[in-house]
Amino acid sequence: MRLSCYALPLLLGLGLTLGPALPALATNKTEAISIDADSVVVTEHRTQINGQRFSYKAYTGTQPVWDDNGHPTATLFYTYYQRTDIKDNSKRPLLISFNGGPGSASVWMHIAYTGPKALIIDSEGYPIQPYGVKTNPYSVLDVADIVFVNPVNTGYSRVLPGPDGKMPSREQQQKMFFGVNADVNYLAGWINSFVTRYERWPSPKFLIGESYGTTRVAGLALALQNNQWMYLNGVILVSPTDIGIERQGPVKAANRLPYFAATAWYHQALPADLQQKDLYDILPEVENFTLNEYLPALARGNSLPAQDKQRIAEQVSRYSGISVQNVLRSNLDISTSYFWKELLRDRGQTVGRLDSRYLGIDKNDVGASPDYWAELTSWLHSFTPAINHYLRTELNYKTDIKYNMFGNVHPWDRSNDNTGENLRQAMAQNPYLRVLTQAGYYDGATNYFDAKYNMWQLDPSGKMKDRLSFKGYRSGHMMYLRYEDLKKSNDDLREFILQSLPAAGQPAKY
């Protein structure tokens, strides 16, 4: 059943020329494609998750963003899953999910991590045909309702014309939507409207963000409290960015080494004695060296004695799989792009950026960086057909608007990124609020040791240390694509949600 409210058409002016294979739709004219700015399609489903059988509804639709004058400025596409055998939603957690980019749709966690459907891929995350989705037996829908939100220009979300019927200029759009703080501001208002519409104000609320989505949810934690008067129980940072926490120079360079070691171990590029150990036995050793020897050596620069530089280079080589000669040529500072190209150069292969388990092949083996990202092409290979088919055939949401896996949101204004500090302040103001960080050991874009560093610097006083937790996985940026970690990461998330619910009568106070 499709319900349209307000029916504000969004005219995109995209021309389609359809060939003779579809005579009923054939046209030689350029036609405008429209999508209702306020609409919802409701479908009913049954599933079995975490050993429980239950029914749920999926609400798939669009909901506007309004300006201060009550005029709709954009419409956001969302999918909301609600378990239907729960009599009292006041105690039922609501998980609000964002992906990153910026400019990425919510597709990734929607049909591969927390949602009731999981991507059809092999056990390590590689595409297989036929494309599509299947039941996700580890989804957290058993313990929390979930809404997947697509920011402006991602998925089916789009900017709307102004009161004069004209589209705002690119500069106006950037000020309204495309920047760290603009993004947080309009999404906080949208969440308020969503929670009000679906009567979820009494419910415990959680935000989960992946990659740039961690910047988004870190900022939203305080914006929701201070501007919408909405308090959270938890924030989950999946493969986090720097969330505005400074890590440049020696810190940035040193923090890469544990990731290098994990990737080199995976590809059996370490010395035999290290290769014989388990990953979890190697990483603490590398982390200790990174903090206590490598970082101070990098900080010393050209004041580091030659014999010490040689010793550090040999140890970095031992842990990274990069030759001592090339470590020295890099002045001990190995760039990630060079590592992705160099590690398996002798085998004629490159390693992926977001997930370094994935292998690529370049036109030439010389060079300082790979030709393409092997993991991203693999993911788009399987995700794109799956989400387009799933939305139309199972959720019955039909539109000719293009589903943007990645949308045009650039240039993105990254100035005044205080999202990490905002998250710290939100935690300080709200004794209920807890934070979980999840990261894959083979992620070279937002590496796991940077994620740990964020956690250490988020609360330097240590007064809220017991409300911060970290979980690592033998996978990459989207750790849940590896089937073993799909279960583990959802189990960790489920445990975090349940542990973040206060006991009956427990007040929010210090």
MARGU-949949 format. One record per residue (C-alpha): x, y, z negated. Coordinates in steps of 0.02 Angstrom, whole numbers, padded with zeros to 5 digits, always signed. Example, Ala and Ser with C-alpha at 12.3 -4.5 7.8 and 13.67 -1.06 7.14 Angstrom:
! MARGU-949949
+00615-00225-00390
+00684-00053-00357
! end
This chain:
! MARGU-949949
+00000+00000+00000
+00069+00171+00048
+00024+00327-00049
+00076+00499+00013
+00068+00649-00102
+00079+00827-00039
+00134+00758+00131
+00268+00886+00168
+00344+00831+00335
+00530+00840+00357
+00571+00878+00539
+00744+00824+00585
+00741+00855+00772
+00834+00696+00816
+00808+00639+00996
+00773+00455+01031
+00769+00378+01204
+00698+00203+01196
+00729+00080+01337
+00606-00028+01435
+00624-00172+01310
+00499-00076+01202
+00369-00015+01327
+00241+00033+01194
+00365+00156+01120
+00455+00209+01278
+00472+00394+01307
+00575+00513+01411
+00545+00656+01291
+00648+00713+01143
+00539+00687+00991
+00556+00749+00814
+00567+00618+00677
+00481+00659+00514
+00478+00585+00340
+00356+00629+00202
+00442+00732+00070
+00332+00655-00064
+00279+00474-00039
+00284+00302-00117
+00258+00123-00062
+00219-00004-00199
+00258-00189-00178
+00244-00333-00301
+00373-00471-00326
+00422-00619-00434
+00598-00673-00477
+00706-00773-00596
+00847-00679-00680
+00961-00734-00820
+00852-00888-00843
+00688-00791-00857
+00544-00793-00732
+00445-00632-00721
+00353-00512-00605
+00405-00337-00557
+00348-00194-00448
+00456-00096-00327
+00414+00087-00298
+00503+00145-00140
+00482+00324-00086
+00532+00505-00085
+00517+00638-00219
+00557+00823-00192
+00685+00935-00271
+00603+01101-00317
+00682+01271-00336
+00642+01394-00477
+00493+01457-00379
+00417+01285-00361
+00461+01268-00177
+00530+01099-00117
+00709+01117-00055
+00750+00935-00021
+00676+00762-00038
+00768+00617-00120
+00740+00437-00071
+00732+00314-00216
+00687+00135-00260
+00620+00102-00435
+00604-00074-00504
+00489-00099-00653
+00459-00262-00742
+00270-00285-00756
+00253-00403-00905
+00313-00272-01030
+00169-00200-01132
+00265-00059-01216
+00386+00038-01106
+00434+00152-01250
+00565+00024-01302
+00610-00031-01126
+00776+00044-01064
+00780+00142-00901
+00941+00131-00799
+00966+00274-00674
+01092+00225-00540
+01203+00329-00425
+01342+00287-00304
+01478+00404-00252
+01573+00470-00102
+01522+00608-00122
+01404+00572+00021
+01372+00388-00011
+01199+00310-00023
+01145+00206-00173
+01150+00049-00066
+01306-00029-00144
+01248-00060-00322
+01068-00076-00263
+01087-00235-00161
+01250-00303-00231
+01261-00268-00419
+01118-00227-00536
+00962-00240-00427
+00850-00393-00411
+00923-00434-00240
+01104-00473-00197
+01194-00464-00031
+01218-00624+00069
+01408-00637+00071
+01534-00772+00029
+01596-00799-00149
+01738-00673-00127
+01632-00537-00044
+01661-00563+00142
+01522-00547+00273
+01427-00699+00334
+01280-00712+00452
+01133-00704+00456
+01141-00538+00364
+01021-00502+00223
+00988-00517+00037
+00942-00654-00084
+00887-00662-00266
+01016-00590-00386
+01010-00710-00535
+01118-00594-00641
+01028-00427-00617
+00998-00327-00775
+00815-00305-00728
+00776-00430-00866
+00827-00299-00997
+00805-00132-00908
+00701-00052-00770
+00811+00024-00635
+00796+00171-00515
+00921+00190-00373
+00937+00373-00320
+01005+00438-00154
+01072+00617-00165
+01041+00741-00024
+01090+00679+00151
+01117+00499+00092
+00998+00355+00127
+00836+00438+00186
+00862+00594+00077
+00863+00758+00172
+00863+00948+00155
+00692+01030+00183
+00649+01191+00275
+00629+01349+00172
+00464+01443+00143
+00490+01526+00312
+00496+01357+00399
+00681+01374+00441
+00820+01261+00381
+00943+01344+00261
+01115+01381+00332
+01259+01264+00297
+01329+01388+00172
+01162+01396+00081
+01150+01206+00079
+01323+01192+00004
+01277+01312-00137
+01117+01214-00171
+01181+01036-00157
+01359+01002-00102
+01476+01029-00248
+01518+00957-00418
+01406+01075-00516
+01269+01103-00385
+01251+00914-00373
+01230+00893-00561
+01110+01040-00573
+00981+00984-00445
+00992+00800-00493
+00957+00840-00675
+00796+00926-00622
+00750+00781-00508
+00775+00655-00650
+00662+00760-00762
+00525+00752-00631
+00548+00566-00606
+00543+00525-00791
+00387+00632-00810
+00297+00554-00661
+00329+00377-00717
+00297+00415-00902
+00469+00360-00963
+00507+00498-01087
+00501+00383-01240
+00615+00252-01160
+00801+00233-01200
+00893+00300-01048
+01058+00253-00966
+01155+00325-00820
+01268+00218-00712
+01382+00289-00578
+01511+00212-00464
+01665+00301-00397
+01618+00485-00370
+01455+00435-00453
+01554+00433-00616
+01591+00619-00594
+01405+00641-00563
+01342+00546-00716
+01476+00619-00830
+01413+00793-00786
+01231+00740-00795
+01250+00678-00973
+01271+00855-01038
+01160+00939-00908
+01015+00826-00955
+01040+00865-01140
+01066+01052-01125
+00952+01096-00979
+00818+00961-00979
+00823+00915-01165
+00839+00733-01117
+00956+00628-01225
+01040+00468-01167
+01091+00306-01251
+01229+00261-01131
+01335+00308-00981
+01421+00175-00875
+01572+00226-00770
+01605+00100-00631
+01776+00123-00547
+01787+00302-00612
+01866+00454-00531
+01968+00575-00637
+01804+00656-00698
+01900+00819-00708
+02034+00750-00825
+02202+00811-00763
+02329+00676-00716
+02459+00744-00596
+02647+00728-00574
+02732+00588-00672
+02569+00527-00749
+02486+00507-00581
+02637+00415-00510
+02666+00302-00660
+02484+00251-00678
+02490+00164-00509
+02614+00030-00562
+02495-00088-00655
+02382-00088-00501
+02533-00122-00390
+02579-00269-00501
+02404-00342-00497
+02395-00330-00307
+02570-00401-00281
+02527-00545-00398
+02367-00581-00301
+02464-00591-00137
+02604-00694-00217
+02732-00558-00184
+02810-00554-00359
+02965-00648-00420
+02933-00832-00459
+02938-00812-00648
+02801-00679-00644
+02702-00768-00511
+02689-00922-00622
+02601-00820-00758
+02417-00775-00760
+02367-00598-00713
+02306-00562-00890
+02478-00610-00957
+02571-00496-00837
+02470-00336-00851
+02503-00297-01036
+02690-00312-01000
+02679-00194-00851
+02569-00070-00946
+02694-00066-01089
+02838-00032-00969
+02735+00101-00880
+02699+00201-01037
+02863+00178-01129
+02994+00180-00991
+02928+00219-00818
+02830+00376-00863
+02974+00456-00963
+03095+00414-00822
+02984+00500-00693
+02965+00650-00807
+03155+00671-00814
+03172+00690-00626
+03351+00728-00572
+03410+00734-00754
+03390+00544-00765
+03564+00464-00768
+03606+00361-00614
+03623+00198-00710
+03453+00224-00791
+03375+00266-00624
+03445+00104-00552
+03379+00002-00699
+03205+00079-00686
+03203+00053-00498
+03245-00131-00520
+03104-00154-00644
+02979-00058-00536
+03030-00168-00390
+03006-00323-00495
+02828-00273-00541
+02773-00195-00375
+02843-00311-00242
+02929-00162-00158
+03116-00176-00129
+03237-00088-00248
+03307+00008-00099
+03137+00077-00053
+03094+00118-00233
+03254+00221-00243
+03218+00302-00074
+03049+00354-00147
+03135+00431-00300
+03042+00301-00405
+02875+00373-00347
+02788+00250-00229
+02634+00320-00143
+02481+00211-00129
+02469+00229+00061
+02649+00170+00078
+02615+00024-00039
+02464-00033+00064
+02573-00034+00220
+02735-00100+00145
+02687-00241+00026
+02650-00369+00163
+02741-00285+00307
+02851-00439+00333
+02691-00542+00355
+02620-00419+00481
+02474-00372+00369
+02411-00224+00268
+02310-00227+00108
+02146-00136+00074
+02129+00028-00018
+01969+00004-00119
+01999-00182-00138
+02175-00241-00103
+02125-00423-00088
+02066-00381+00089
+02193-00395+00230
+02208-00291+00388
+02315-00294+00545
+02389-00139+00625
+02442-00102+00801
+02621-00076+00741
+02707-00144+00587
+02809+00015+00571
+02734+00168+00488
+02692+00234+00317
+02505+00196+00302
+02377+00072+00371
+02276+00106+00529
+02110+00073+00440
+02037+00013+00276
+02004-00172+00292
+01885-00180+00144
+01772-00037+00200
+01745-00106+00374
+01704-00275+00295
+01577-00198+00176
+01490-00094+00309
+01483-00251+00415
+01369-00337+00288
+01283-00196+00191
+01215-00093+00337
+01104-00225+00419
+01052-00293+00249
+00986-00130+00176
+00897-00077+00336
+00809-00246+00350
+00768-00259+00164
+00687-00088+00150
+00573-00118+00300
+00526-00301+00281
+00525-00334+00093
+00492-00162+00019
+00381-00111+00166
+00456+00063+00181
+00451+00105+00365
+00526+00261+00444
+00626+00305+00599
+00741+00415+00496
+00919+00349+00500
+00978+00271+00338
+01141+00361+00302
+01266+00244+00222
+01374+00401+00217
+01298+00571+00245
+01364+00742+00291
+01396+00832+00127
+01562+00915+00167
+01644+01030+00130
+01616+00979-00050
+01650+01110-00183
+01762+01025-00312
+01800+01182-00412
+01765+01194-00598
+01754+01007-00624
+01733+00993-00811
+01630+00834-00805
+01743+00733-00921
+01739+00870-01051
+01551+00882-01027
+01534+00697-01062
+01640+00715-01219
+01531+00859-01278
+01372+00760-01241
+01439+00617-01346
+01485+00735-01488
+01311+00811-01487
+01222+00643-01475
+01276+00506-01598
+01175+00378-01500
+01275+00402-01340
+01400+00266-01292
+01512+00249-01137
+01566+00091-01046
+01702+00091-00912
+01709-00050-00785
+01855-00067-00663
+01931-00193-00543
+02116-00233-00555
+02137-00232-00365
+02060-00059-00337
+02191+00057-00265
+02079+00210-00242
+02022+00229-00423
+02144+00113-00510
+02103+00029-00674
+02247+00107-00772
+02185+00280-00725
+02016+00224-00793
+02098+00176-00957
+02191+00342-00959
+02025+00434-00937
+01956+00341-01087
+02106+00385-01194
+02098+00569-01146
+01909+00585-01152
+01915+00584-01342
+02094+00627-01393
+02042+00646-01575
+01988+00465-01584
+01832+00512-01683
+01718+00429-01555
+01837+00288-01507
+01716+00155-01567
+01587+00216-01440
+01705+00196-01291
+01737+00026-01211
+01828-00044-01059
+01801-00201-00955
+01916-00258-00814
+01886-00382-00673
+01985-00487-00548
+01914-00390-00402
+01919-00217-00327
+01818-00055-00322
+01654-00151-00308
+01700-00290-00428
+01528-00368-00415
+01558-00426-00235
+01659-00570-00304
+01527-00692-00362
+01614-00737-00524
+01625-00553-00569
+01445-00520-00517
+01396-00625-00666
+01531-00558-00782
+01502-00374-00744
+01313-00390-00763
+01335-00486-00925
+01449-00347-00990
+01323-00215-00935
+01177-00310-01013
+01272-00326-01177
+01316-00141-01174
+01135-00089-01146
+01071-00199-01287
+01208-00146-01408
+01174+00038-01370
+00994+00026-01432
+00984+00087-01612
+00909-00023-01744
+00731+00014-01796
+00729+00172-01901
+00914+00211-01869
+00930+00401-01856
+01045+00491-01734
+01164+00569-01859
+01343+00564-01919
! end
